Amino acid sequence: MSRLAQTAGLTDIQQEILSTVRGFVDKEIIPVATELEHRDEYPQRIVDGLKELGLFGLMIPEEYGGLGESLLTYALCVEEIARGWMSVSGIINTHFIVAYMLKQHGTQEQKDHFLPRMAAGDIRGAFSMSEPALGSDVSAITSKAVKDGEEYVLNGQKMWLTNGGTSSLVAVLVRSDEGHPEGTAPHKSMTTFLVEKEPGFGEVRPGLTIPGKIDKMGYKGVDTTELIMDGLRIPADRVLGGVTGRGFYQMMDGVEVGRVNVAARGCGVAQRAFELGVQYAQQRHTFGKPIAQHQAIQFKLAEMATKVEAAHAMMVNAARKKDSGERNDLEAGMAKYLASEYCKEVVEDAFRIHGGYGFSKEYEIERLYREAPMLLIGEGTAEIQKMIIGRRLLEEYRFQG
Ligand SMILES: Cc1cc2nc3c(=O)[nH]c(=O)nc-3n(C[C@H](O)[C@H](O)[C@H](O)COP(=O)(O)OP(=O)(O)OC[C@H]3O[C@@H](n4cnc5c(N)ncnc54)[C@H](O)[C@@H]3O)c2cc1C
C-alpha cells in the first residue's frame, strides 16, 4: 500500500477486498493498459478477471448473488482500478449505476429477473440520458415513449452511451406524456425503460440500432456509442419501478452515486500520475542532480500529493455519508468537482515533470493526459456540480433576517 490515500476505519473484509483488487491491478492491468489503450482494444481478459473476482456484483445484495458491499468499498475498488486504467472503471461504472437503480427503484419481478445475472456479470448494464442536443439539461429530452396496448413504442436518438455496444441491458430515459396532463413539469413526465438487447453493433433488437463506436481522444478500450430508437417496442413491465413519470428522479439518484464513483476515478488517476511523477523525478538528472532535488520540482510533488490526499478524503466522506443513509448530494458534488479538477492538475504536473518524454507514447503519462479531461465532463460538468453545490448551500444557510 502507498503512503498516500489511506482510509481509516476499514473492516478486515474491506481491507482484504482492496488488497486483492490492488494486486489484480498491479499484475493484470498496469502492464497491459497502455498497449491496449493505444490499440483501442476492449480489455476482455481484464473484464473476465473482474467477473471472477465478483466485482460486477460488489454492491448487489447477497440475496441476489452479489457481495452486498457498501458504496465506500465500491468507490475504493474503483479508485484502485482507475489507478491501473480509467477505462476499466468505466466498464464497471454504468453497470453499477443500473444495478443500483434496479435495487433502489425496481419492482420485485425486475430485481429477481435482472440482479442475479448482473451480479454474475452475465448481464451488463449501460445507462442513457444524453442526446445529441443535450447533456447537462436532462429536462430537455425529446426521445419519446407512447403507450400502445400493453407496450410502449419508443422513438428518438441517444448519444454518449458508455458501454453502449458491450452491454445487454440499457436503462433509457425518455419523455412519456401518457398519464401526465399537458403542462406537467418536464422532469415529472419522464420514464426509465429497461431495454434488453444483444451486445454488439447494428440492429441489436427490432427498432433499436447501435451504430458504432464514437472515436475519442482518450478513455479508449471502453466503447461509447449512440443509440437509435425507431419504433422500439418495450413491454409495460419494463418501466423501471412499474410506474411512469419517475424516470428523472431515478436517474438522478443513480447519477448521484455515480458522482462518488467519478470522484474515485479522479483519485485513482491522480495517484498513478503522482507515482509516475515522483519516480521519474528521481531518475532524471539536470544540472548535475536528479530533478527531484530542484526545489521547484519538489514543490510540484508536494502540491500533487496534497491534492491526492484532499480528493481522497472528500471522496471517502461522500461515500460514507451515502452509506449512513443520509442525503449526500452536496458532498458527492463537491467530491466529484474537486477530484476531477485536481486529477487534471496532478496529471498535468506529472506530465511537465516528464519534460519532452511526457509527449512520447512510450510513457504512461501520455495516456493519463488524454484520459483526465473525461472526468471534467462525465456525470455532470464542473459547472453543473457548482450549480448543485450552490443550491444546496443556499438551502443549508438560508438567510434568517
Ligand atoms: C466519454 C463520454 C462518456 C459518456 N457517457 C455517458 C453515458 O454513459 N450516459 C449518458 O447519458 N451520458 C454520457 N455522457 C454524456 C455526458 O454526461 C455529457 O457530455 C455531459 O453531461 C455534458 O453534456 P453536453 O456534452 O451536452 O454539454 P452541454 O450540456 O451542452 O454543456 C456545454 C458547456 O456548457 C456548460 N453549461 C451547460 N449548462 C450550463 C449552465 N446552466 N450554467 C453554466 N454552464 C452551463 C457545461 O458545463 C459545458 O461546459 C458521456 C460523455 C462522454 C464525453
The ligand as an ORCA input file, in Angstrom:
! r2SCAN-3c Opt
* xyz 0 1
  C     -16.752      9.765    -22.974
  C     -18.141     10.144    -22.523
  C     -18.969      9.183    -21.971
  C     -20.285      9.498    -21.599
  N     -21.113      8.519    -21.121
  C     -22.421      8.791    -20.908
  C     -23.351      7.753    -20.548
  O     -22.962      6.604    -20.353
  N     -24.668      8.067    -20.472
  C     -25.134      9.327    -20.661
  O     -26.350      9.545    -20.557
  N     -24.282     10.344    -20.958
  C     -22.944     10.116    -21.094
  N     -22.075     11.121    -21.431
  C     -22.594     12.468    -21.654
  C     -22.201     13.440    -20.579
  O     -22.948     13.187    -19.417
  C     -22.439     14.850    -21.150
  O     -21.490     15.073    -22.177
  C     -22.316     15.910    -20.092
  O     -23.390     15.823    -19.183
  C     -22.296     17.322    -20.702
  O     -23.341     17.482    -21.598
  P     -23.052     18.090    -23.047
  O     -21.892     17.380    -23.626
  O     -24.323     18.087    -23.808
  O     -22.602     19.580    -22.782
  P     -23.623     20.819    -22.622
  O     -24.700     20.489    -21.669
  O     -24.010     21.278    -23.982
  O     -22.666     21.884    -21.969
  C     -21.682     22.615    -22.714
  C     -20.945     23.555    -21.761
  O     -21.872     24.484    -21.188
  C     -21.833     24.408    -19.774
  N     -23.190     24.615    -19.239
  C     -24.330     23.954    -19.586
  N     -25.385     24.428    -18.889
  C     -24.900     25.412    -18.082
  C     -25.473     26.282    -17.098
  N     -26.777     26.225    -16.791
  N     -24.670     27.163    -16.475
  C     -23.347     27.211    -16.754
  N     -22.736     26.429    -17.664
  C     -23.504     25.534    -18.310
  C     -21.326     22.998    -19.467
  O     -20.759     22.911    -18.179
  C     -20.297     22.815    -20.579
  O     -19.119     23.474    -20.215
  C     -20.741     10.834    -21.750
  C     -19.880     11.810    -22.255
  C     -18.590     11.484    -22.645
  C     -17.701     12.546    -23.214
*
